[in-house]
Amino acid sequence: MLITQVAVALLAFYVAWNLGANDVANAMGTSVGSKAVTLKQALIIAGVLEFTGAVLFGHEVTETLATKIANPVLFAATPQIFVVGMVTVLISCGVWLQIATSRGLPVSSSHAVVGAIAGFSWVALGVDAIDWSSIGLITIGWILTPLISGAIAALLYSQIKHWILEQPNQLVQLQEWIPWLSTLLLGVFGVIVLPSLTEPLTNFVIEQVGFTIPAYDIPLLTGAVAAVGLTIISWRQLGGTGGGELEEKFLPPTQELPSIQNPKSKIQNPVEGIFARFQLLSACFVAFAHGSNDVGNAIAPLAAIVYINRTGSVPTDGITIPIWILILGGAGIVGGLAVWGKKVIATIGENIISLQPSSGFCAELATATTILIASRLGLPVSTSHALVGGVVGIGLVQNIKSIKFQTLKGIAAAWLITIPVSAVLSAAIFSIARILFL
């Protein structure tokens, strides 16, 4: 039993590794493509925040995938079939993600795992073994994700473009906007993420003290207060403390904006150089958001198998995710990005549109907002959908001709074929495994 569990854990690590090489790479692609961060810096950011997001915020999506794609009630009498099926899910997802990554295609790991679970369930017990209502809800999420992210990115970038980038003195305008951009960026994190992270502690305090107010109010307030505190700190770090600091640092207010700030700098426009600092923060949020959502794609089958081995029954509703499983998924994601992620980073960051830090920041903030909301709802949406939608939204505001539609066709084709390929692959592997082991 222990040997089997170790083997399954290694398979989950393999899936997380390939997920890191593909999905995390496209999550960080905009930051590297705009030159706001180097590849090395992207690896460090992802290493810390992907892992943190996976461990602290990844249980909801993992629970959804482990209990709500295959109809667990129909597997109640045959838990070993469910175990073998989940093993085939890990194998088929890992193989497909590795193939896609080798070709630089940013496919969706959520497509792969949902397709694989549906594939083995169909072969095992027929079409009724698939929870079609959950599939439908997830599919709606997949469709809405790029639309929502694209709309947020386009709206934000159009405002930045109008009020800052198209003004005669961009630095003065940017100084006026820094507090608002800081509030927007950190408010997303404070209101969406921090309430969930502080909720267990707050519930404990409420139980001890005996408050009668709803338990959710205090975590939400905690997140809002933390967001305000972080915002004030960011004003000072980003130069938004007033007194004309940006003008003094870069140029007199009456002087025309120079095209070159520093011949040795990769970002030679001073305004874009400041936006690069914002994009560094937004890249952190994208990494955290991705870890919180997509880690479930790698570890949900493992969580289901561990639950069955421990209890002897198939999880039918809620499931507790052991912390070591979340840590395993986070570690695999980081390792895969570091070793294999470069090709997919190039596809997203350079081959759809040319990005500057100002546009990359908007795309990333839109992506992080969309994915974090989905994680709170327990929906396994696609980070690549959100990020590509955000990048395309930027392109529509800039100039539709700047969008490289040939690259988008390749990405869309990879998205569409992922579900049937992973389903067929999983069904085939399960059929062979059932003959050999059941």
C-alpha positions in Angstrom: 0.0 0.0 0.0 2.8 2.4 0.9 4.7 1.7 -2.3 1.5 2.3 -4.3 0.9 5.6 -2.6 4.5 6.7 -3.2 4.2 5.8 -6.9 1.0 7.8 -7.2 2.6 10.7 -5.4 5.4 10.7 -7.9 2.9 10.7 -10.8 1.2 13.7 -9.2 4.6 15.4 -8.9 5.2 14.6 -12.6 1.9 16.3 -13.6 2.7 19.3 -11.4 6.1 19.5 -13.0 4.6 19.6 -16.5 1.9 22.0 -15.3 4.6 24.3 -14.1 6.5 24.1 -17.3 3.3 25.0 -19.3 0.7 26.9 -17.3 3.1 28.8 -14.9 5.3 29.7 -17.9 2.4 31.3 -19.7 1.4 33.0 -16.5 4.8 34.7 -16.2 5.2 35.2 -20.0 3.8 38.8 -20.1 6.2 40.0 -17.5 9.2 38.5 -19.2 8.0 39.6 -22.7 7.6 43.2 -21.6 11.1 43.1 -19.9 9.6 44.1 -16.6 11.3 41.1 -15.1 14.1 38.8 -16.3 13.6 35.1 -16.7 15.6 34.5 -13.5 13.5 37.0 -11.6 10.3 35.3 -13.0 11.5 31.9 -11.7 12.2 33.3 -8.2 8.8 35.1 -8.1 7.0 32.0 -9.3 9.0 29.8 -7.0 7.8 31.6 -3.9 4.3 32.7 -4.8 3.1 29.7 -6.8 4.1 27.6 -3.9 2.4 29.9 -1.4 -0.8 30.2 -3.5 -1.0 26.4 -3.9 -0.5 25.6 -0.2 -2.7 28.4 1.3 -5.4 28.8 -1.3 -5.5 25.6 -3.5 -7.9 23.4 -1.6 -11.2 24.6 -3.1 -10.4 23.7 -6.7 -8.7 20.5 -5.7 -11.9 19.5 -3.9 -14.1 20.3 -6.9 -12.0 18.1 -9.2 -11.7 15.3 -6.8 -15.5 15.0 -6.1 -17.5 16.7 -8.8 -16.4 15.6 -12.3 -17.0 11.9 -12.1 -20.2 11.0 -10.4 -18.9 9.6 -7.1 -22.1 7.9 -6.0 -21.8 5.5 -9.0 -18.3 4.5 -7.9 -19.3 4.0 -4.2 -19.5 0.2 -4.6 -16.2 -0.1 -6.6 -13.7 2.3 -5.1 -10.7 0.5 -6.7 -12.1 1.3 -10.1 -12.1 5.0 -9.1 -8.5 4.7 -7.9 -7.3 3.1 -11.1 -9.1 5.8 -13.1 -7.5 8.6 -11.1 -4.1 7.0 -11.8 -4.8 7.0 -15.5 -5.8 10.7 -15.2 -2.4 11.5 -13.8 -0.6 9.6 -16.6 -2.6 11.0 -19.5 -2.5 14.6 -18.2 1.3 14.5 -17.6 2.0 13.0 -21.0 -0.2 15.5 -22.9 1.2 18.5 -21.0 4.8 17.4 -21.7 4.0 17.0 -25.4 2.4 20.5 -25.6 5.3 22.1 -23.6 7.9 20.6 -25.9 6.2 22.4 -28.8 5.7 25.7 -26.9 1.9 25.5 -26.8 0.2 27.1 -23.8 -2.5 24.5 -23.3 -5.0 24.4 -20.5 -4.2 21.9 -17.7 -7.8 22.3 -16.5 -9.0 21.1 -19.9 -6.6 18.1 -19.6 -7.7 16.9 -16.2 -11.4 17.4 -16.7 -11.2 15.6 -20.1 -9.2 12.8 -18.6 -11.6 12.3 -15.7 -14.5 12.3 -18.1 -12.7 9.8 -20.4 -12.1 7.1 -17.8 -15.5 7.6 -16.2 -17.3 7.0 -19.5 -15.3 3.8 -20.1 -15.7 2.6 -16.5 -19.4 3.0 -16.0 -20.9 4.7 -19.0 -22.0 8.2 -19.8 -24.0 8.5 -16.6 -20.8 8.3 -14.6 -19.9 11.8 -15.7 -21.4 14.7 -13.6 -22.6 16.7 -16.6 -23.9 19.6 -14.5 -20.4 20.2 -13.0 -18.9 19.9 -16.5 -21.4 22.4 -17.8 -20.6 24.9 -15.0 -16.8 24.5 -15.6 -17.3 24.9 -19.3 -19.2 28.2 -18.8 -16.2 29.3 -16.6 -13.8 28.4 -19.4 -15.8 30.5 -21.9 -16.3 33.5 -19.6 -12.7 33.6 -18.4 -11.0 35.1 -21.4 -14.0 37.5 -22.0 -13.9 38.8 -18.4 -10.1 39.1 -18.3 -10.0 40.7 -21.7 -12.7 43.2 -20.8 -11.0 44.2 -17.5 -7.6 44.5 -19.3 -9.0 46.6 -22.1 -10.9 48.9 -19.7 -7.9 49.5 -17.5 -5.4 49.9 -20.4 -7.7 52.3 -22.3 -7.8 54.5 -19.2 -4.1 54.4 -18.7 -3.6 55.1 -22.4 -5.9 58.1 -22.4 -4.9 59.7 -19.1 -1.2 58.9 -19.0 0.4 57.6 -22.2 -1.2 60.0 -24.6 -0.7 63.1 -22.4 2.1 65.7 -23.2 3.8 65.2 -19.8 3.4 61.6 -19.0 5.5 61.6 -15.8 3.3 64.2 -14.1 0.2 62.4 -15.0 1.6 59.1 -13.8 2.4 60.6 -10.4 -1.2 61.6 -10.0 -2.3 58.1 -10.9 0.1 56.1 -8.7 -2.1 56.1 -5.6 -5.1 54.9 -7.6 -3.1 52.2 -9.4 -1.6 51.0 -6.0 -5.1 50.9 -4.4 -6.5 48.9 -7.3 -3.6 46.5 -7.4 -3.4 45.8 -3.7 -7.2 46.1 -3.2 -7.7 43.0 -5.4 -5.3 41.1 -3.2 -6.7 42.4 0.0 -10.3 41.8 -0.6 -10.2 38.5 -2.6 -7.2 36.7 -1.0 -6.6 37.8 2.6 -10.2 37.1 3.9 -9.7 33.4 3.1 -6.2 33.3 4.6 -7.4 34.9 7.8 -10.7 33.1 8.1 -9.5 30.1 10.1 -7.8 32.3 12.7 -10.8 34.6 12.9 -13.2 31.7 13.4 -11.0 30.5 16.2 -11.0 33.9 17.9 -14.8 34.2 17.5 -15.3 30.7 19.1 -13.1 31.7 22.1 -14.5 35.2 22.6 -18.1 34.4 21.7 -18.8 37.1 19.1 -22.3 36.9 17.5 -21.4 38.8 14.3 -21.0 36.8 11.1 -17.7 35.1 10.9 -17.0 36.4 7.4 -17.1 40.1 8.3 -13.9 40.1 10.3 -11.7 38.4 7.7 -13.1 40.7 5.0 -12.3 43.7 7.2 -8.8 42.3 7.9 -8.2 42.0 4.2 -9.4 45.5 3.5 -7.2 47.0 6.3 -4.2 45.0 5.1 -4.8 46.3 1.5 -4.8 49.9 2.7 -1.6 49.3 4.7 0.2 47.7 1.7 -1.1 50.5 -0.6 0.4 53.2 1.6 3.8 51.4 1.6 3.6 51.0 -2.2 3.1 54.7 -2.7 6.4 55.4 -1.1 8.2 52.6 -3.0 6.7 53.6 -6.4 7.3 57.3 -6.0 3.7 58.4 -5.3 4.4 60.5 -2.1 3.9 63.8 -3.8 6.2 66.9 -4.1 7.2 66.3 -7.7 9.5 63.4 -7.0 9.1 61.9 -10.4 9.8 65.2 -12.2 12.9 65.8 -10.0 14.1 62.2 -10.6 13.7 62.1 -14.3 13.2 65.6 -15.9 11.9 69.1 -15.4 8.1 69.4 -15.8 8.4 71.6 -18.9 10.8 69.3 -20.7 9.6 66.9 -23.4 9.6 63.2 -22.4 12.8 61.7 -23.7 12.8 58.4 -25.7 15.8 57.0 -23.9 16.3 57.0 -20.1 19.4 54.9 -19.8 21.2 53.3 -22.8 22.0 50.2 -20.7 18.5 49.7 -19.4 16.2 47.2 -21.1 13.3 49.6 -20.5 14.4 52.9 -21.8 11.2 54.9 -21.4 11.1 56.4 -17.9 7.3 56.1 -17.7 7.4 52.4 -18.7 10.2 52.0 -16.2 7.9 53.0 -13.4 5.1 50.8 -14.8 7.6 47.9 -14.7 7.5 48.2 -10.9 3.8 47.9 -10.9 4.1 44.9 -13.3 6.5 43.3 -10.8 3.7 43.4 -8.2 1.1 42.2 -10.7 3.4 39.3 -11.7 3.5 38.3 -8.1 -0.3 38.2 -7.9 -0.6 36.2 -11.1 1.8 33.6 -9.7 -0.2 33.4 -6.5 -3.5 33.2 -8.3 -2.2 30.5 -10.6 -0.9 28.4 -7.8 -4.2 28.8 -6.0 -6.2 27.5 -8.9 -4.2 25.2 -11.1 -2.5 23.2 -8.4 -5.8 21.3 -8.1 -5.3 20.0 -11.6 -2.2 18.1 -10.5 -3.1 16.9 -7.0 -6.9 16.3 -7.1 -6.5 12.7 -8.3 -3.8 12.1 -5.7 -6.1 13.6 -3.0 -8.9 11.3 -4.0 -6.7 8.2 -4.0 -5.3 9.0 -0.6 -8.8 9.5 0.7 -9.9 6.1 -0.6 -6.9 4.4 0.8 -7.5 5.9 4.2 -11.3 5.5 4.4 -12.1 2.7 2.0 -14.8 4.8 0.4 -15.1 7.2 -2.6 -15.3 10.9 -1.6 -18.9 12.0 -2.4 -19.0 15.5 -1.1 -16.3 17.4 0.8 -12.7 16.2 1.1 -9.9 17.4 3.4 -6.7 17.9 1.5 -3.6 16.9 3.5 -1.0 19.7 3.6 1.7 17.4 2.3 -0.2 17.0 -1.0 -0.5 20.8 -1.5 3.2 21.1 -0.8 4.0 18.3 -3.3 2.0 20.1 -5.9 3.6 23.5 -5.3 7.1 22.0 -5.4 6.4 20.2 -8.7 5.0 23.4 -10.3 8.1 25.4 -9.4 10.5 22.7 -10.6 8.8 22.3 -13.9 8.8 26.1 -14.6 12.5 26.4 -13.8 13.6 23.5 -16.0 11.2 23.5 -19.0 9.2 26.8 -19.0 11.2 28.9 -21.4 9.4 28.0 -24.7 5.9 28.7 -23.4 7.1 32.0 -21.9 8.2 33.1 -25.3 4.9 32.2 -26.9 2.8 34.3 -24.5 5.2 37.1 -23.9 6.5 37.8 -27.4 4.4 36.0 -30.1 0.8 37.4 -29.6 1.5 41.2 -29.4 4.5 43.3 -28.4 4.1 44.3 -24.7 5.3 47.2 -22.7 5.2 47.2 -18.9 2.1 49.4 -18.9 0.1 47.0 -21.1 1.6 43.9 -19.4 0.6 45.3 -16.0 -3.0 45.6 -17.2 -3.1 42.1 -18.7 -1.7 40.6 -15.5 -4.0 42.5 -13.1 -7.0 41.4 -15.2 -5.7 37.8 -15.1 -5.1 37.7 -11.4 -8.5 39.2 -10.6 -10.3 36.7 -12.8 -8.4 33.7 -11.5 -8.6 34.6 -7.8 -12.4 35.1 -8.0 -12.6 31.6 -9.7 -10.5 30.1 -7.0 -12.8 31.5 -4.3 -15.7 29.9 -6.1 -13.9 26.6 -6.5 -14.0 26.7 -10.3 -11.0 25.1 -12.1 -10.7 27.8 -14.8 -7.7 28.2 -17.2 -5.0 30.7 -16.5 -3.9 30.5 -20.1 -7.5 31.5 -21.1 -7.4 34.5 -18.7 -3.9 35.6 -19.8 -4.5 35.3 -23.5 -7.8 37.1 -23.1 -6.1 39.9 -21.2 -3.3 40.2 -23.9 -5.9 40.2 -26.7 -7.9 42.9 -24.9 -4.8 45.0 -24.8 -4.2 44.4 -28.5 -7.8 45.5 -29.3 -7.2 48.8 -27.5 -3.8 49.4 -29.1 -4.5 48.3 -32.7 -6.2 45.2 -33.8 -3.5 44.8 -36.5 -0.9 44.4 -33.8 -2.4 41.1 -32.8 -0.6 38.1 -34.3 -3.7 36.0 -35.2 -1.6 33.1 -36.5 -0.2 32.5 -32.9 -3.8 32.8 -31.5 -5.0 30.1 -34.0 -2.3 27.7 -32.8 -3.2 28.4 -29.1 -6.9 28.0 -29.7 -6.4 24.8 -31.6 -4.3 23.5 -28.7 -7.1 24.4 -26.3 -9.8 22.7 -28.3 -7.9 19.4 -28.9 -6.8 19.1 -25.3 -10.1 17.9 -24.0 -10.7 15.1 -26.6 -7.0 14.1 -26.6 -6.8 13.8 -22.9 -10.2 12.0 -22.7 -9.2 9.5 -25.4 -5.7 9.0 -23.8 -7.2 8.4 -20.4 -9.9 6.0 -21.7 -7.3 4.0 -23.6 -4.9 3.8 -20.6 -7.8 2.9 -18.3 -9.0 0.1 -20.6 -5.6 -1.4 -20.6 -5.2 -1.0 -16.8 -8.6 -2.6 -16.1 -7.6 -5.7 -18.1 -4.2 -6.0 -16.3 -5.2 -5.0 -12.7 -8.9 -5.4 -12.1 
